[in-house]
Amino acid sequence: MDTVYLHLNAAMGDTLYLLAACRAIKNKTGASIIMLSQPHFSALARACPHISEVWPVDSLSAEQHQCIQRAQAQGRLFDFTHWAHALRPLHMIDAFLAQAGLEASAADKHLDLVIPESAHSAVDAFWQQHKLENAPVLLMHPNIGHPNRTWPQNNWHELAQMWLQTGWQVVFIGSNNNSEAGKSMAEAYPTGVINAIDRFSALETVALMQRANMLVSCDSGPVMLAAATDIPVVALYSTVAAEHRLPFRRGEAGWRCMGIDLACSHGPCARLLMNDVIFTTVLKRPFDVPTTQEFANWCVHKTPFRCLRQYEPAMLYTQMVSFVLSLQE
């Protein structure tokens, strides 16, 4: 193929999985890649060295529309916007590659991003402003998003205090400029925490991760952003298994990552969204094709979102300390 066109209408995390798949798509097909990007993610797509051009889908020219139509007729347009990718028992990158008829080694599933010098300069200024060179730095992403992937805010605050008391510096990261309605960041933060919410762009956040000592987050975009760095990652998973979401780094799935699966006896339960028997026997309602709202609120336990709500900050802190010690061995 000479040129392939890729499109995905999804959140940042899914977009980053597709960008990570671009190395394999490029290497396996030899084709040039044109990304049809959502406006929020054009800068990320342009930072991927395996993409030749980025066309924002909200401002396509008549000529670009014609190119896309021609590519579709010739089987060179891949639209990855499909529920199956999120629900299949595969890593998200592998699900994308499977649609393109490709397989790849772990080494070809890395997220490659070229970080501009301006992003490093912004982080350097922030680092000096807060004297972050004096102690290890923990990045926390206390987002308020899909209920089945949101840990309670008071838990994030308790966890932050535990790390502050051991001499670490804690920085809250994230952005309220999201592609999905209903996703936001906490407005309050504990005394001693450095607030960097809405401070950095996605590429600047990668530069920040390159300087910090650890990231902790629920299953969300920053975990996949960390794929472009070596930062140790701790991530909480509920509806989807950690092994299907943690990034590939250094030729290894989940390198320097600890994925914590919190799923109840039904989980990971995202796979059950297309199971009509679950609807009729467990949920006691007719089956319906999933929507974004359904996916965001999906839970089959009689106590909704119990897996996240029962997980205490002290439990996470203990596991994180063990993880940090294991990296030193």
PyMOL commands that set and color helices and strands:
alter all, ss='L'
color gray80, all
select helices_A, chain A and resi 12-29+39-47+57-59+62-73+83-87+92-99+106-108+117-129+132-134+147-149+153-165+202-211+221-228+242-244+269-274+276-283+292-296+306-309+313-327
alter helices_A, ss='H'
color red, helices_A
select strands_A, chain A and resi 3-7+32-37+53-56+77-79+137-141+143-144+169-172+184-185+194-195+214-218+233-237+248-249+252-253+257-261
alter strands_A, ss='S'
color yellow, strands_A
deselect
rebuild
show_as cartoon
